[in-house]
Amino acid sequence: MRRSGARLVVEPGLGQAAAVNRGVAESSGDAVLVLNADDVLYPDGVAALVAGFARAPDALAVYGEAVHIGDDDAVIERYPTRPFDRDALRESCYICQPAAAVRRSAFDAAGGMDARLDFAMDYDFWIRLARRGDFAKIDSLVAGSRMHRDNKTLARRGAVHREVIRVLRAHYGYVPYAWAYAYASWLLDHNDQYFEAPRAKRSAVLLSLGLGLALNLRRPFRYAGDWYAHRAAGQR
């Protein structure tokens, strides 16, 4: 690493978000890309992001395509990215962290990542950053996000759901049906919801009504309409 010109900073005891902020503070580049230890960048991925910035000089961030990969680096499936739509961030985190780069000035202006968060720090960051300006989406495959059963977002799925719900309520004052249903499914199955598919779908649909109403006490009619719209469309 040092032979390549990189500088290694080691500071034990920092959480993931705090470690990212510290790393960015120690850097001097114009763009920030966060790569977790078990994720991978594909050839020409960084070059594609840099070219994306050149084509979209006003974009605060540029993100590309990504895939979920297993321990053997084999592709499991495509990451569900989509064209930039700040309102769509209410429904899902469709930006894959290792496949995205942020202008350093924008990262600093947004206050970096929230060190109080353990799982949804990237989701929270995208929501906050999107309020400041637009992102640019590119079609190039940039990164692979590794999925395995010891992955903290799978091993501690319940804690992930609870933190995402806190983030959504803090930013939007509302938890959409998709997130309420996912949490209801976990409460019934207690599985990782990736390698193990949800089992109690009908029960989860019913539970998601009561759970969603409890999570959205100030907007019960909105949630009831949200829940009914998904049922009428035949979606989970």
C-alpha positions as CSV (number, residue, x, y, z in Angstrom):
1,M,0.0,0.0,0.0
2,R,2.7,2.5,1.0
3,R,4.7,1.6,-2.2
4,S,1.7,2.8,-4.2
5,G,2.0,6.2,-2.6
6,A,-0.9,5.7,-0.2
7,R,-0.8,6.7,3.5
8,L,-2.1,4.4,6.1
9,V,-3.8,5.9,9.2
10,V,-4.6,3.5,12.1
11,E,-6.7,4.6,15.0
12,P,-8.3,1.8,17.1
13,G,-11.6,2.3,18.7
14,L,-13.4,4.3,16.1
15,G,-16.7,3.2,14.8
16,Q,-17.2,2.9,11.0
17,A,-18.7,6.3,10.4
18,A,-16.1,8.0,12.6
19,A,-13.3,6.1,10.8
20,V,-14.6,7.3,7.5
21,N,-14.7,10.9,8.7
22,R,-11.2,10.6,10.1
23,G,-9.9,9.2,6.8
24,V,-11.5,11.9,4.8
25,A,-10.0,14.6,7.1
26,E,-6.5,13.0,6.6
27,S,-6.9,13.0,2.8
28,S,-6.2,15.8,0.3
29,G,-8.1,14.7,-2.9
30,D,-11.0,16.5,-4.5
31,A,-13.2,13.4,-4.4
32,V,-14.1,10.8,-1.7
33,L,-14.8,7.1,-2.3
34,V,-15.4,4.9,0.7
35,L,-14.4,1.2,0.2
36,N,-15.1,-1.3,3.0
37,A,-12.5,-4.0,3.7
38,D,-14.5,-6.8,2.0
39,D,-15.8,-4.8,-1.0
40,V,-14.1,-4.6,-4.4
41,L,-13.6,-2.0,-7.1
42,Y,-13.7,-3.3,-10.6
43,P,-11.2,-2.3,-13.3
44,D,-11.8,1.2,-14.7
45,G,-14.4,1.9,-12.0
46,V,-12.7,4.9,-10.5
47,A,-11.9,6.2,-14.0
48,A,-15.6,5.9,-14.9
49,L,-16.6,8.0,-11.8
50,V,-14.0,10.6,-12.6
51,A,-15.3,10.9,-16.1
52,G,-18.8,11.1,-14.6
53,F,-17.8,14.2,-12.6
54,A,-16.3,15.7,-15.8
55,R,-19.6,15.3,-17.6
56,A,-21.7,16.6,-14.7
57,P,-19.6,19.4,-13.2
58,D,-22.5,20.5,-10.9
59,A,-23.1,17.1,-9.4
60,L,-22.3,16.6,-5.8
61,A,-21.8,12.9,-6.2
62,V,-21.5,10.4,-9.0
63,Y,-22.5,6.7,-8.6
64,G,-22.5,3.7,-10.9
65,E,-23.7,0.2,-11.1
66,A,-22.8,-2.4,-8.5
67,V,-23.3,-6.1,-7.8
68,H,-23.6,-8.2,-4.7
69,I,-20.8,-10.8,-4.6
70,G,-20.1,-13.8,-2.5
71,D,-17.0,-14.9,-0.6
72,D,-15.6,-16.4,-3.9
73,D,-16.1,-13.0,-5.7
74,A,-18.8,-14.6,-7.9
75,V,-21.7,-12.3,-8.7
76,I,-24.9,-13.1,-6.8
77,E,-27.1,-10.4,-8.3
78,R,-27.2,-6.8,-9.4
79,Y,-27.4,-4.1,-6.7
80,P,-30.8,-2.3,-7.2
81,T,-29.5,1.0,-8.3
82,R,-31.7,3.5,-10.2
83,P,-31.5,7.0,-11.7
84,F,-31.1,9.8,-9.2
85,D,-34.4,10.8,-7.6
86,R,-34.1,12.4,-4.2
87,D,-37.7,11.6,-3.3
88,A,-37.1,7.9,-4.1
89,L,-34.6,7.8,-1.2
90,R,-37.6,7.6,1.1
91,E,-38.3,4.1,-0.2
92,S,-34.8,2.6,-0.5
93,C,-31.1,3.2,-0.4
94,Y,-30.5,2.6,-4.1
95,I,-26.9,4.0,-4.1
96,C,-24.2,1.4,-3.4
97,Q,-21.6,3.1,-1.2
98,P,-18.4,1.6,-2.8
99,A,-19.8,2.4,-6.3
100,A,-20.1,6.1,-5.5
101,A,-17.8,9.1,-5.2
102,V,-18.5,12.4,-3.5
103,R,-16.9,15.8,-4.1
104,R,-14.8,16.5,-1.1
105,S,-16.3,20.0,-0.7
106,A,-19.8,18.5,-0.6
107,F,-18.8,15.8,1.9
108,D,-17.5,18.5,4.2
109,A,-20.5,20.8,3.7
110,A,-22.8,17.9,4.6
111,G,-20.9,17.3,7.8
112,G,-19.6,13.9,6.9
113,M,-21.2,10.7,8.1
114,D,-23.1,10.6,11.4
115,A,-20.9,8.9,13.9
116,R,-23.9,8.0,16.1
117,L,-25.0,5.5,13.5
118,D,-23.7,1.9,13.2
119,F,-25.6,0.6,10.1
120,A,-27.4,3.2,8.1
121,M,-24.7,5.9,8.0
122,D,-24.4,5.8,4.2
123,Y,-28.2,5.9,3.7
124,D,-28.5,8.9,6.1
125,F,-25.6,10.6,4.3
126,W,-27.2,10.2,0.9
127,I,-30.4,11.7,2.2
128,R,-28.7,14.7,3.7
129,L,-26.4,15.3,0.7
130,A,-29.3,15.0,-1.8
131,R,-31.0,18.0,-0.1
132,R,-28.0,20.1,-1.1
133,G,-27.9,19.2,-4.8
134,D,-28.1,16.6,-7.6
135,F,-26.2,13.4,-8.1
136,A,-25.2,11.9,-11.5
137,K,-25.8,8.2,-12.3
138,I,-23.4,6.4,-14.7
139,D,-24.0,3.0,-16.3
140,S,-20.5,1.6,-15.7
141,L,-20.0,-1.3,-13.3
142,V,-18.0,0.2,-10.5
143,A,-17.9,-2.1,-7.5
144,G,-18.9,-5.3,-5.8
145,S,-20.5,-5.3,-2.4
146,R,-19.8,-8.5,-0.6
147,M,-22.6,-10.4,1.1
148,H,-22.0,-13.2,3.6
149,R,-23.8,-14.4,6.7
150,D,-21.3,-12.7,9.0
151,N,-21.9,-9.4,7.3
152,K,-23.1,-7.1,10.1
153,T,-26.1,-5.9,8.1
154,L,-27.2,-9.5,7.8
155,A,-26.1,-10.8,11.2
156,R,-27.8,-8.0,13.0
157,R,-30.8,-7.4,10.8
158,G,-33.2,-6.3,13.5
159,A,-30.8,-3.5,14.6
160,V,-30.4,-2.5,11.0
161,H,-34.2,-2.1,10.6
162,R,-34.6,-0.1,13.8
163,E,-31.8,2.3,12.8
164,V,-33.2,2.8,9.3
165,I,-36.6,3.5,10.9
166,R,-35.0,6.2,13.1
167,V,-33.3,7.7,10.1
168,L,-36.5,7.8,8.1
169,R,-38.5,9.3,11.0
170,A,-35.8,11.9,11.6
171,H,-35.6,13.1,8.0
172,Y,-39.1,12.6,6.7
173,G,-41.3,12.1,9.8
174,Y,-42.7,9.0,8.0
175,V,-41.8,5.3,7.5
176,P,-43.1,4.0,4.2
177,Y,-44.8,0.7,3.7
178,A,-41.7,-1.0,2.1
179,W,-39.7,-0.5,5.3
180,A,-42.5,-1.4,7.7
181,Y,-43.2,-4.6,5.8
182,A,-39.5,-5.5,5.8
183,Y,-39.3,-5.0,9.6
184,A,-42.6,-6.9,10.1
185,S,-41.1,-9.8,8.1
186,W,-38.0,-9.8,10.3
187,L,-40.0,-9.8,13.5
188,L,-41.8,-12.9,12.3
189,D,-38.9,-14.8,10.8
190,H,-35.8,-13.4,12.5
191,N,-33.7,-14.4,9.5
192,D,-31.1,-12.5,7.5
193,Q,-33.6,-11.6,4.7
194,Y,-31.0,-12.1,2.0
195,F,-29.8,-15.7,2.0
196,E,-32.9,-16.7,3.8
197,A,-36.1,-15.5,2.1
198,P,-39.0,-14.2,4.3
199,R,-41.5,-17.0,5.0
200,A,-44.5,-15.5,6.7
201,K,-45.6,-13.2,3.9
202,R,-49.3,-13.0,4.5
203,S,-48.7,-12.6,8.3
204,A,-46.1,-9.9,7.5
205,V,-48.6,-8.0,5.4
206,L,-51.1,-7.9,8.3
207,L,-48.5,-7.1,10.9
208,S,-47.1,-4.3,8.7
209,L,-50.5,-2.6,8.9
210,G,-50.5,-2.3,12.7
211,L,-46.7,-1.8,12.8
212,G,-46.8,0.9,10.2
213,L,-49.6,2.7,11.9
214,A,-47.7,2.6,15.2
215,L,-44.6,4.0,13.5
216,N,-46.6,6.8,11.8
217,L,-48.9,8.0,14.6
218,R,-48.9,11.5,13.1
219,R,-49.7,10.3,9.6
220,P,-52.0,7.3,10.0
221,F,-54.2,8.0,7.0
222,R,-51.2,8.4,4.7
223,Y,-49.8,5.1,5.9
224,A,-53.1,3.3,5.6
225,G,-53.3,4.6,2.0
226,D,-49.8,3.5,1.3
227,W,-50.5,0.0,2.7
228,Y,-53.7,-0.3,0.7
229,A,-52.1,0.8,-2.5
230,H,-49.4,-1.9,-2.2
231,R,-52.1,-4.5,-1.5
232,A,-54.2,-3.4,-4.4
233,A,-51.2,-3.6,-6.7
234,G,-50.6,-7.1,-5.5
235,Q,-47.2,-6.3,-4.0
236,R,-45.9,-7.6,-0.7
